[in-house]
Amino acid sequence: MKEILKQARIEKGLSTRKLAEQAKIDQALISKFENGFRIPTKKQIQTLAQILEIDIKPLLVAWYKVKLDHNFDLNPFAIQAITEILQEKGIEVGNSSWRKRTNHDIVDS
């Protein structure tokens, strides 16, 4: 996430100060986001994506990854629990993609 934010800011030609002004976020926080020392809120992510004119989807995926990694001990038991939750919701997880199983998929399996 930090790389996405920093690269987008640089490509947009904005300093951290200018981005902070536009986003109404403290400049020190922008710097901490870009260096991985702080995690922005979801609202801040939305604001930054809009100002930087970047697709929010990869940014939100990166945000969730950071949040999950930061807040959970992802040991084998936690991974198994997450896997079971996804299975119970009918969500198949593959190498790099996922899709929700339809009733048709479930009947055929």
MIVEX-677966 format. One record per residue: residue in one letter; x, y, z of N, C-alpha, C in turn. Coordinates in steps of 0.001 Angstrom, whole numbers, padded with zeros to 6 digits, always signed. Layout:
N
AXYZXYZXYZ;...
END
This chain:
109
M+000825-001184+000000+000000+000000+000000+000873+001253+000000;K+001909+001229+000819+002766+002407+000907+003396+002734-000442;E+003788+001689-001191+004394+001909-002501+003389+002509-003476;I+002157+002024-003426+001103+002529-004317+000887+004019-004070;L+000772+004383-002804+000525+005788-002462+001682+006690-002886;K+002894+006269-002559+004051+007107-002871+004234+007253-004380;Q+004132+006144-005103+004304+006186-006555+003242+007077-007203;A+002004+006937-006752+000918+007749-007319+001138+009232-007034;R+001592+009541-005830+001854+010944-005482+002960+011520-006359;I+004030+010757-006529+005154+011218-007347+004725+011386-008802;E+003984+010391-009326+003516+010476-010716+002582+011664-010930;K+001852+012020-009898+000936+013165-009968+001699+014489-009823;G+002972+014390-009417+003793+015585-009275+003500+016385-008021;L+003028+015697-006979+002682+016382-005729+003736+016128-004659;S+004019+017132-003882+004846+016949-002686+003941+016391-001590;T+004552+015870-000540+003732+015395+000586+002953+016559+001187;R+003570+017736+001205+002891+018922+001744+001651+019266+000924;K+001788+019266-000400+000669+019619-001273-000445+018569-001166;L-000064+017288-001143-001067+016230-000999-001787+016364+000339;A-001036+016648+001382-001625+016823+002711-002638+017965+002716;E-002293+019061+002062-003213+020203+001976-004507+019808+001268;Q-004365+019151+000130-005544+018778-000655-006413+017754+000074;A-005762+016828+000780-006496+015763+001467-006970+016176+002858;K-006471+017322+003330-006770+017770+004696-006317+016720+005719;I-005115+016198+005463-004467+015219+006337-003098+015797+006688;D-002685+015654+007931-001392+016170+008360-000267+015609+007481;Q+000683+016465+007120+001796+016053+006263+002595+014917+006894;A+002768+014948+008205+003505+013881+008893+002804+012537+008711;L+001467+012551+008704+000724+011306+008488+000933+010783+007071;I+000911+011668+006089+001151+011250+004707+002502+010547+004624;S+003504+011138+005228+004847+010555+005241+004848+009195+005940;K+004135+009100+007049+004064+007827+007775+003325+006765+006967;F+002289+007152+006233+001586+006203+005363+002551+005656+004316;E+003305+006561+003693+004213+006179+002614+005401+005358+003104;N+005740+005486+004366+006866+004733+004919+006425+003511+005715;G+005116+003276+005765+004600+002089+006430+004560+002164+007942;F+004663+003363+008491+004639+003506+009944+003239+003718+010503;R+002302+004072+009649+000902+004245+010048+000016+003679+008957;I-001173+003261+009357-002156+002738+008414-003269+003775+008291;P-003528+004250+007074-004609+005228+006921-005966+004600+007217;T-006922+005429+007539-008290+004936+007697-008858+004668+006306;K-009961+003965+006265-010600+003684+004982-011026+004990+004306;K-011525+005920+005085-011927+007219+004533-010724+007956+003955;Q-009598+007902+004653-008387+008540+004138-007933+007887+002832;I-008049+006566+002753-007704+005843+001518-008582+006336+000374;Q-009872+006469+000641-010797+006933-000399-010443+008348-000852;T-010140+009208+000098-009769+010587-000221-008488+010631-001046;L-007484+009881-000616-006204+009876-001329-006350+009315-002741;A-007123+008250-002890-007337+007666-004221-007993+008678-005149;Q-008942+009414-004625-009638+010416-005438-008684+011538-005859;I-007916+012051-004925-006982+013140-005233-005889+012673-006192;L-005377+011461-005952-004287+010943-006778-004781+010354-008101;E-006106+010286-008241-006737+009763-009453-006245+008354-009779;I-006332+007484-008763-005946+006088-008956-007128+005191-008630;D-007102+004002-009204-008143+003009-008960-008102+002612-007491;I-009232+002703-006837-009276+002412-005399-009208+000913-005108;K-009598+000068-006065-009652-001377-005795-008308-001955-005350;P-007210-001775-006115-005936-002327-005640-005475-001691-004333;L-005819-000439-004146-005447+000248-002916-006188-000346-001719;L-007475-000637-001892-008239-001254-000803-007757-002673-000510;V-007411-003427-001546-006865-004775-001324-005576-004665-000517;A-004713-003756-000910-003459-003553-000177-003734-003110+001257;W-004743-002242+001442-005110-001758+002777-005579-002917+003660;Y-006452-003760+003105-006928-004907+003878-005784-005857+004215;K-004868-006056+003281-003715-006921+003556-002916-006393+004736;V-002644-005103+004735-001882-004495+005831-002654-004623+007141;K-003955-004332+007098-004780-004423+008311-004790-005849+008859;L-004997-006830+007988-005024-008222+008428-003677-008642+008997;D-002614-008308+008293-001279-008689+008745-000941-008019+010074;H-001369-006785+010243-001072-006022+011457-001908-006483+012657;N-003154-006867+012408-004088-007139+013503-004269-008606+013861;F-003784-009508+013010-004007-010922+013273-002701-011693+013271;D-002629-012658+014154-001517-013595+014170-001865-014665+013138;L-001317-014543+011949-001695-015444+010857-000914-016754+010934;N-001135-017482+012016-000527-018792+012194-001382-019835+011470;P-000940-021082+011403-001715-022102+010676-003157-022259+011168;F-003407-022081+012450-004771-022206+012970-005648-021058+012476;A-005094-019855+012460-005842-018700+011959-006130-018860+010472;I-005149-019347+009719-005338-019569+008280-006427-020604+008055;Q-006423-021674+008840-007459-022703+008720-008831-022120+009037;A-008909-021290+010072-010184-020665+010434-010684-019767+009307;I-009792-018978+008730-010176-018107+007614-010637-018940+006430;T-009914-020011+006137-010280-020904+005033-011670-021481+005248;E-011960-021915+006470-013274-022486+006766-014377-021436+006643;I-014119-020230+007090-015113-019155+006948-015422-018930+005476;L-014386-018855+004651-014587-018650+003214-015372-019804+002599;Q-015035-021029+002990-015759-022196+002474-017225-022149+002883;E-017492-021780+004133-018871-021687+004614-019664-020636+003843;K-018981-019620+003353-019640-018574+002575-019678-018913+001090;G-019164-020090+000735-019181-020520-000653-018171-019802-001519;I-017089-019339-000910-016060-018618-001658-014857-019529-001843;E-014504-019759-003111-013327-020563-003427-012134-019641-003565;V-011037-020023-002956-009830-019224-003063-008800-020040-003819;G-008303-019463-004918-007272-020121-005710-005961-019384-005561;N-005059-019654-006480-003733-019029-006428-003804-017518-006296;S-004413-016855-007254-004454-015395-007186-005839-014845-007484;S-006820-015720-007537-008163-015231-007822-009167-015961-006946;W-010324-015370-006819-011394-016008-006075-012688-015729-006797;R-013633-016573-006525-014965-016329-007067-015963-016953-006113;K-017104-016353-006034-018167-016881-005190-018815-018032-005941;R-018985-019132-005261-019606-020284-005900-021096-020040-006050;T-021622-020398-007184-023058-020288-007410-023716-021585-006986;N-025033-021564-006866-025756-022790-006536-025464-023868-007563;H-025335-023479-008837-025034-024430-009902-023684-025106-009641;D-022681-024318-009234-021360-024873-008929-021439-025850-007765;I-022222-025507-006764-022321-026340-005567-023006-027661-005893;V-024067-027623-006706-024789-028844-007081-023889-029761-007892;D-023073-029192-008772-022210-029988-009632-021005-030568-008910;S-020662-030063-007731-019457-030560-007066-019741-031711-006141;
END
